[in-house]
């Protein structure tokens, strides 16, 4: 577990490599006519330098823990005992690396022989809006399809429900509160690759 002092230090140092932050700053201060093209170019450069891998729990979990602490605890106020619920060691994790630096993660848990739940999807604030979360989700869904899972579930924060709908998830049931944040259950049927 990251203590408060280490977490504060991590917040201060959680930045994208300088070449990306310069590009992002430039993007916000340029004229509107150029923003769309600059964004497309920036996203292409980032995607060429992005690696999304299945994490090795023992060696990668400290980086995963730091990302989740920054996103869920520092930004969203989720309690540490809710965020780190004792289910991490039995789950699969994805880790997104930009130029070797950890910037995003997701956790995948098997619920039964046909169903898995994608959880704890987190991307550092400086890297949001650049397609990294989508890349993580696409990789998670590909892994589940490869594992012959029939369905993927997610408890989506309502603020990002549209993001998951664009990936083919459908809402199910009513909005509920989890960790003091409105969520909605969503699911997606997975197509099986042809043999």
C-alpha positions in Angstrom: 0.0 0.0 0.0 1.3 3.5 -0.8 1.3 5.8 2.2 0.1 9.4 2.1 3.6 10.9 1.7 4.5 8.5 -1.1 1.1 9.1 -2.8 1.6 12.9 -2.6 5.1 12.5 -4.2 3.6 10.2 -6.9 1.0 12.9 -7.7 3.7 15.4 -8.2 5.7 13.2 -10.5 2.9 11.5 -12.5 3.5 13.1 -15.8 3.8 12.0 -19.4 7.2 12.1 -21.0 8.0 15.7 -21.8 7.7 15.4 -25.5 4.0 14.5 -25.1 3.2 17.1 -22.4 4.7 19.8 -24.7 2.6 18.6 -27.6 -0.5 18.5 -25.4 0.1 22.1 -24.1 0.7 23.3 -27.6 -2.6 21.6 -28.7 -4.6 23.6 -26.1 -3.0 27.0 -27.1 -3.1 26.7 -30.9 -5.8 28.0 -33.1 -9.0 26.0 -33.4 -8.4 25.2 -37.1 -5.2 23.3 -36.3 -6.4 21.5 -33.1 -8.1 18.6 -34.8 -5.0 17.8 -37.0 -2.6 18.2 -34.1 -4.6 15.9 -32.0 -4.7 13.3 -34.7 -0.9 13.5 -35.1 -0.3 13.4 -31.3 -2.6 10.4 -30.9 -0.7 8.6 -33.8 2.6 9.2 -32.1 1.4 8.1 -28.8 -0.2 4.9 -30.2 3.1 4.1 -31.9 4.9 4.3 -28.5 2.2 2.6 -26.4 2.4 -1.0 -25.2 -0.5 -2.7 -23.4 0.6 -5.9 -21.8 -0.7 -8.5 -19.5 0.9 -7.6 -16.2 3.2 -9.8 -14.2 1.6 -9.4 -10.8 4.7 -9.6 -8.6 6.8 -7.1 -10.6 4.0 -4.8 -12.1 1.6 -4.5 -9.2 3.4 -1.6 -7.6 3.0 0.5 -10.8 -0.7 -0.6 -11.1 -1.2 0.3 -7.4 0.3 3.7 -8.0 -2.0 4.5 -11.0 -5.1 3.3 -9.2 -4.2 5.2 -6.1 -3.7 8.4 -8.1 -6.9 8.0 -10.1 -9.3 6.5 -7.6 -8.0 7.6 -4.2 -6.5 11.1 -4.9 -8.8 12.2 -7.7 -12.1 10.5 -6.8 -11.8 10.1 -3.1 -12.3 6.3 -3.0 -11.2 4.7 0.2 -8.1 2.5 0.0 -9.9 -0.5 1.5 -12.5 -0.3 -1.2 -10.0 0.2 -4.0 -7.7 -2.5 -2.8 -10.3 -5.1 -1.9 -8.1 -8.2 -1.7 -9.1 -9.5 -5.1 -6.1 -8.3 -7.1 -3.9 -11.3 -6.6 -6.5 -13.7 -8.1 -7.2 -11.4 -11.1 -5.5 -10.7 -14.4 -4.2 -7.1 -14.9 -3.4 -5.1 -18.0 -0.7 -2.4 -17.8 -0.4 0.4 -20.4 3.1 1.8 -20.9 4.1 4.9 -22.9 7.8 4.9 -23.6 8.2 2.4 -20.8 6.3 4.6 -18.2 3.1 3.1 -16.7 0.1 5.3 -17.5 -3.0 3.0 -17.4 -4.3 -0.2 -16.1 -7.4 -2.5 -15.8 -8.2 -5.6 -13.8 -10.1 -8.6 -15.2 -11.8 -11.1 -12.9 -13.5 -14.3 -13.9 -17.0 -14.5 -12.5 -17.9 -18.0 -13.8 -16.9 -20.2 -16.8 -18.5 -17.9 -19.3 -18.4 -14.4 -17.7 -15.7 -12.0 -16.7 -15.8 -8.6 -15.2 -13.5 -5.8 -16.3 -12.7 -3.5 -13.3 -10.4 -0.7 -12.1 -9.9 0.8 -15.6 -7.7 3.8 -14.9 -5.6 6.1 -17.0 -3.4 8.9 -15.5 -5.0 12.3 -15.9 -2.3 13.7 -18.2 -2.9 10.8 -20.6 -6.7 10.9 -20.8 -8.5 11.6 -24.0 -5.8 10.2 -26.3 -7.3 6.7 -26.8 -5.3 4.9 -24.1 -8.4 3.8 -22.2 -10.0 2.5 -25.4 -6.8 0.6 -26.2 -6.8 -1.0 -22.7 -10.5 -2.0 -23.1 -9.9 -3.4 -26.7 -7.1 -5.5 -25.3 -9.2 -6.7 -22.4 -12.0 -7.7 -24.7 -9.6 -9.5 -27.0 -8.2 -11.5 -24.1 -11.7 -12.5 -23.0 -12.7 -13.5 -26.5 -9.5 -15.5 -26.8 -10.4 -17.2 -23.5 -13.8 -18.1 -25.0 -15.7 -16.0 -22.5 -19.3 -15.4 -23.6 -19.9 -12.1 -21.8 -18.0 -9.2 -20.2 -19.5 -7.1 -17.4 -18.5 -3.8 -16.0 -19.7 -1.4 -13.4 -19.3 1.8 -15.2 -19.2 5.2 -13.6 -22.1 7.1 -15.1 -19.8 9.9 -16.2 -18.1 7.5 -18.6 -21.1 5.3 -19.6 -21.0 6.7 -23.1 -17.3 5.5 -23.5 -18.3 2.0 -22.7 -21.4 2.1 -24.9 -19.1 3.1 -27.8 -17.3 -0.2 -27.1 -20.5 -2.2 -27.4 -21.5 -2.4 -23.7 -25.2 -2.1 -22.9 -26.6 -0.7 -19.7 -28.5 -3.1 -17.4 -30.7 -2.1 -14.5 -30.7 1.1 -12.6 -28.0 3.5 -11.4 -26.5 2.5 -8.1 -23.9 4.0 -5.8 -20.5 2.3 -5.4 -17.7 4.1 -3.4 -20.0 7.2 -3.3 -20.0 7.4 -7.1 -23.0 6.7 -9.4 -22.5 3.6 -11.4 -24.5 1.5 -13.8 -24.1 -2.2 -14.6 -23.2 -2.8 -18.2 -22.5 -6.0 -20.2 -21.3 -7.0 -23.7 -21.8 -10.3 -25.5 -18.5 -11.4 -26.9 -18.2 -12.9 -30.4 -16.0 -16.0 -30.6 -13.2 -16.1 -33.2 -13.8 -18.5 -36.1 -11.7 -21.6 -36.0 
